[in-house]
Amino acid sequence: MIMTQNEMLFIVQSQLAIDLNCSIDDLNGEKDSIIFVEAKENPGRRPFPRKERFFEIVSMGKSIVVSATPERLSIAKTQMQGKDRDTVFSLPFIRGLYLHFLPDVKRIMPMAPPNFFSYELIKREEMVSLFDDVTRFTEAIIYDTNLPWQTDLAVLAKQDGKIVGVAGASKTCAKLWQIGIEVLPKYRNLGLASYLVNKLTFEVLERGEIPSYDVIASNIASQRVAHRLGYFPAWVSDWRCNFVGLEQ
């Protein structure tokens, strides 16, 4: 059964609170308020790799939560206190932003597939047999066996037996799945990206779980796919950071 929007947001905020070592109230604080917390390896944290020195900044539209190891947390406090959200997210050590989209369950609807293609849903155990065919689809399929998660579901678009587009979803924790998409250049602007993401979105939703569609802020084409399908921007985080010259 597909969950409600409020159920979805509560689960997402609960997971972000675990990841960041903050509370749900922190994520819903007053506009431009900044909450500084020391990063911890909490049970249930999504297994994204962290180095010895770590920094993450997140906003769901009002307050800002900064989660970092002690030295970087101290730098962030010095650089950020007293500043508004736009200034904070424009500080020079924050190198790009990630926009994280969630489906609006009242708007999103199943799409009809583009003509002249065939489609196939595959699971993780079937990825190996397609390895040689889809290695170029690195935006959609995860092959690095050193990572603590892999692509669990994928929807393929084929023409004459050739894979021309892939949407892949990776289950990064108990309820959240991260979706990626890639279509070969020759087959873009034909509606394939929208259909593949839409199909995969409903595969995840119908499992009673939550798909997220994450986009680097400069990728306008990918953001258009999200908006076209009925996704909405739910939170923003840093893409990369660089503390060179600011720490010992």
Secondary structure, DSSP 8 states (H G I E B T S, - for coil): ----HHHHHHHHHHHHHHHHT--HHHHT-STT-EEEEE----TT-------SS-EEEEESSS-EEEEE-HHHHHHHHHHHTT--HHHHHT-TTB--EEEEEEE-TTT-------TT-EEEEEEHHHHGGGHHHHTT-TTT----TTSS----EEEEEEETTEEEEEEEEEE-SSSEEEEEEEE-GGGTTSSHHHHHHHHHHHHHHTTT-EEEEEEETT-HHHHHHHHHHTEEEEEEEES-B--TTT--
